[in-house]
Amino acid sequence: MKLPIYIYGHPVLREVGQDITDDYEGLSTLIEDMWETMYFSDGIGLAAPQIGRAIRLFVIDADPMAETFPECKGLKQTFINARIVESSEDTLAENEGCLSIPGINEKVTRPATITIEYLDADFLPHRETYTGFAARVIQHEYDHIEGVLFIDKIATIRKQLIKGKLANMQKGKVSAHYRVVTAPQKRK
């Protein structure tokens, strides 16, 4: 089932996700729905907070980026209860976008290499190191389960330039080709 994407301004996007166990109700269906939602929305990653769940779960399929970024070849994985345990001091800057912030792309500087520990969809443990764009995609989704958005990491001047667009999103004025849930509006 295609789920709606929660948009900038919705409080769930700022919550730190809770760890889950293998008996989390409806987990396998939730993961399937997240894959379907991500593909339908033309994303390469989707975190549970983006579909209204403040849990430590995200899915990534960066394989379509492999022609430009060879390190993304074969990167299709479910990440549960992930923790980044190491980050390099060297960094890379690239443009990023987000399904929860449609129409905005900004340059973000992130560590070039990370090591992450997580459980896969079968709750098997992994510890893996990623570099380049693969590391970036993982860090972007990981930030979601930490209540952080990519716009929190951009230059102050850039934040000023997109302030109006973000304010409109918070007011529910957003255009996307997928279903969305906007921030609750305060009654006057």
N, C-alpha and C positions, 0 to 999 in steps of 0.2 A: 504494500500500500504506500502510495506517495503521501508523505507527511508534510504539513506546512513548515516553512522556515521562519524562525523567530528573528525579528528585525531589530537593528540597533535601537537602543532605548528600552528594550524589554528587560526587566530586572533579572531574569534567569541567566542572561548572558554575562552577568557580573558575579554569579555565584560560583564558589569553588565546588567542584564536583566531589561527590562522595564515592568511596570505594564500593564495589558491588561483589557479591558472591555468585557462584554458579547456579544458585537457586533463585536468582533475581527473577521475579515473575515475568513471563513472556519474553525472556532475553533473546532466544533464537529468532523469534518473529520480529522483535525490535531491530536486531542487527540486519535481517533481510530487508525490512522497511527502510532502514538507513541507507543501505546500498541502493535500493530502488530510487529513493528520494535524491540521493547524491547524483546518480546518473541522469535522472530526469531534469535536475536543476543545472546540469553541465558543470558540476564541481569535480574536484579531484580529491576532496576530503570533506568529511562532515563529522562534527562532534555532537554528542548528545545534548548539550545545552542549546544548540541551534535548533533542536526539535522539541525544546521545552523540558528536558530532563537534566537535572543537576547531578549527573553521575559521571564517573571517570571512564568514558567509553568514546572512542572515535574510530572511524573507518577511513582508509586511504587507498586510492588507486591512482598512483602517479605514473603508471606505465605509459599512458598516452603522451607524456612529456619526454619520453626516452629518446626521441629523435633529436631534440634540442639539448636535453640533459641526460646523457647515457647512464648516470648513476640512478636514474629513476626506473630503469628497465626491471620489470618484474616486481616492483614495489606495489603489492596489493595485500593489505593486511587489516585485521581488526585488532585494535589496541584496547585492552581493558586494564584498569588500575595502573596506568603508565606513570613512570617517574623518570625524568631525565636526570641521570646520575653524574654525567660529565659533559662539559661544554668547552670547546676550544677557545683560546684567546683570539685567534685569527677570525676575521669576520668577512662576510660577503653581503653586498647590498643588491637587492632585486625588487622589482615591482611586485606587489601582492594585491589581491582582491579578496572578497569574502562574500559568500552567499547571504550572510546576515547584514551586509553593508553594500547592497547592490549599487552599481554605477560608480563606485569609488575605487581607484587603484592608486597606491602610493608606494614609494621606495622605502623599504624596511631593511635595516642592517641587523643581521643575526649571526651567531656563531657559525663558522663554516663546517664544524664537525660536532656531532653529539653522540653520546652513548645513552641508550634508553633501556629500561627494564619494564616489561609488561607481560600480561597474559594474553594469549590469543583466544579465539572464539571457543576453543576446546579447554580453556583454562590451563594450557600448558605454558610454563614460564620461558621467557626469552630475555636475553641481554644482547643487544646489537648496537653496532656503531654505524652511523650514516654520515655522509658528507654532501656538500654542495646543495643542489636543489632538493634532493631527497631529504636532507636534514632540515631544510627550510619548511617543506610541506609538513613534516612531522611536528616541528616547533610551532607552526601556525595552529594546527589542530590541538596540540598539547596546551597552548595558551588558552584555548576555549575552556578546557576543563579546569583551568586555574582562574577563570573569570577575567581573562585579559583578552583584549582585541588588538588587531594589528595597528589600528590607528593610535593606540597608546604608545607606540614605538616610533612614530614618525616625528619629523622636525616640527618645532613649534610654529614656524611660519606656515608650513603645510597645513597644520591643524587649523590655523586661522582662515586659510583659504577654503577649507571644506566645512567650516562651521555652519554655514547656512543650510547646506545639504543635509548635514547630520541633524540639525534642528527640525527640518522638514520630516525626516524619518521618524524622529521622536513623536511628532504630531500625527503620524500615520500616513503621511504623504510619501508614498513609495511606489515605484513601478518595477515589477519583475515578472518574468514569464512563468513563475511558479507561485503556488499559494503561499501566503505569508500571514504571520501573526505579529501585529504591531504592539507597541507599548500600550498598556492601559492608559486611557485618557482621564485626566482629572475633570470632574464635573465642576461647572461654574455656578 
